[in-house]
């Protein structure tokens, strides 16, 4: 067989596979419509989005992926199919800490797919208010960064909210230098959120030592400003580069290549167990010696791993604190439920913020 004939044979096979893909995707979409019909007739119309079910499906996709596509890429493709199918049943509205082009925007898109209606809001408090007042089905907000630590505005907002944490998104943060300029030496001003400037400090010291570093309210806002100034650049992600039509002059300029941000998905309903879950909670420890140790001992005795602990001022008196904790497991699991009951007895206040599927790293 000649090389041209061999090439044509492969192309014919691709065409056949594409036809089968289109058929299979639409068959899946038809199943999604049938699920919606059954739920409506069963009085479960408001229960169309099931975070635990999607987490189970995507974990299964990772496990069955034979390559050569990476697990992350296959999950991304399947997530988009799931998003489009869900939109046939009921469009999902998602508020996020904006503006468009931020890493929170990217996280919301990663979790809910391109078919979700994404609503950028100016503050974290506005995101929670939108979900609480039914203006959005879900909200996405940043909770912690591996380089800069916790996002205190989110912690304080969670303390005052009755929303449920129903998901998490873990996003590798890669900063790009965006500008219409073609040489680093021509950059006179760099816009970015203060955290992004801090995360790229060593790179900026080396390659743009004379450029003025101008704090912006968000990296997206910095990209918007840089797009209209001839000698300016911005530090932002690839989504911002696309939205504001700014070329990427230098890629992945963050000082820490493992720079990662974690986001929370907030909703109004509790998520059933998925098989690999986390539970977030807050508690107030009595003001006595050993109180915090006694509370945390409940998890140690039950051999429940605590993945995170943070404290914030209680704002009800000086030197009193509320503790935010993440533990492995779902609140409905017997061992977790028993440990939480002990925490309730030993603390002066306990509130379970939610149990939700753990994101794949």
QUIMOVEN-V615426 format. One line per field, one symbol per residue. ss: DSSP state (H for helix, E for strand, L for the rest). phi: phi as a letter, one per 30 degrees, with the letter a starting at -180 (. if undefined). burial: 1 if it has 24 or more other ideal C-beta (glycine too) atoms within 12 Angstrom, else 0. Layout:
BEGIN
ss: ???
phi: ???
burial: ???
END
This chain:
BEGIN
ss: LLHHHHHHHHHHHHHHHHHHHHHHHHHHHHHHHHHHHHHHHLLLHHHLLLHHHHHHHHHHHHHHLLLLLLHHHHHHHHHHHHHHHHHHHLLLEEEEELLLLLHHHHHHHHHHLLLLEEEEELLHHHHHHHHHLLLLLEEEEEEEELLLEELHHHHHHHHLLLLEEEEEEEEELLLEEELLLLLHHHLLEEEEEHHHHHHLHHHHHHHLLLLEEEEELLHHHHHHHHLLLLLEEEEELHHHHHHLLLLEEELLLLLLLLLEEEEEEEELLLLLLLLLEEEEEEEEELLLLLHHHHHHHHHHHLLLLEEEEEEEELLLLLLLEEEEEEEELLLLLHHHHHHHHHHHHHEEEEEEEEEEELLLL
phi: .dddddddddddddddddddddddddddddddddeddddddcicddcddbdddddddddddddcdcidddedddddddeddddddddddaeccbdbdcdejdddeddddddciddddccdbdbdddddddddcidbdbbbbdbabdccidcdddeddddcccdcdblbbcbdccdcccaddcbddddcbbcadedddddcedddddcbdcddccdbdadddddedddccdccbbcacdddeddchcdcdbchcddcdcebccbcccbcbdcddcjbbbbcabbcdedbdiddddddddddddhcdccabbbbedicldicbcccbcbdjceddedddddddddddccdabbddlcaddddd
burial: 0000000000000000000000000000100100110000000000111111011011101100000000000111011111111111110111111111111111111111111111111011111111110001111111111111011001111110101111111111111111111000001011111011111110110001001011010111111111101011111111111011010111001110001111111111111111011111111110000001001101100101011111010100000011111111111010010011011001110111111111110
END
